[in-house]
């Protein structure tokens, strides 16, 4: 029962994991932050979501983007890795 209670929030957080939120890039330009759980979203799908929000393309900010992994605790509960991407939309005039 205890393991089931732990697993439910993990599943719910994985379902709502790739909604972009406004976030400034490291050089101060407007952009988006996406957090994509590998439970249901690959890195390529996460980047596709970024391209939906940036009609002229995007650039991943390497200073603010990272991959979060969780070590195996040995309790039989797997926590998938998460990719945190901060992207800046390209300027249409560039």
N, C-alpha and C positions, 0 to 999 in steps of 0.2 A: 504494500500500500504506500509506503514512504517513497519508494522509487517512482511510483506512478505519479505522485504529487509533484515530484521534481521534474518529471518528463513533460507534463502538460504545459507549464510556462515556456519551456524550451521550444515545443512545437508551435505554440502561438507566436512566439517572437520570430520564428523562422518564416512564418507565413507572411508577415508584414515587414519583411526585411529590406526590400529594395525600393522604397519610396524616397525620391530625392528631396533634400531640404536645402534651402539657401545657405551658402557658406562661402566666405571669401577665400581666395587662393592665397598662397604665401606672398605673392607680390601685391596683394590688396584688391585684385580684380574680382568682380562678382562671379560666383560659380555655384556648384551644387556639391553636396556630400551624399554619397550613397553607401549604405551598409548592406552587403549582400552575403547572406549565409549560404555556405556550400551545401546545406541540407536540401535546398530547393532551387538554388540559383548558381550557375557557373560564373566564372569571371567574365566570360564572353557575353553572357546574358546581362550581366551588370553593366558592361560597357555599352551594350545595345540600348539599355534603358537610358544611359547618359546621352546617347546620340538622339534619342527621342526628344530630349529637353533642349538640345543644342542643334538647331536646324542647319548651322553652317560648320558643324564639326566641333570637336572638343579636344582638349589636352589634359592628360592626367597630371596632377601636381605631385611630383615624386617626393616632395618634402613633407606633405601632409597625408599621403596615402600609405596604408600599411595593411599587412595581413595579420590577423589575430588568431593564434592557435591555442588549443587547450590540451595539456598533457593527459594521458590516460591515467585515471585515478585508480583503475583496477576494480571498480565497483560495477562494471557492466553497462554503464551509461556513457554513450558516445555523444560528445558535444562537437558539432562540425565547426570547421574553421570559418572565419568571417573575413571578408575583404572590405576594407574601408577605403573608398575612393573619393578624393576631392578633385573635381574636374572644373576647368574653366572653359566657357564657350568661346569659340574663335570668333573674331570680329568679321562681319560680312564684307567690310571694305578692304581687308588684308589680302 
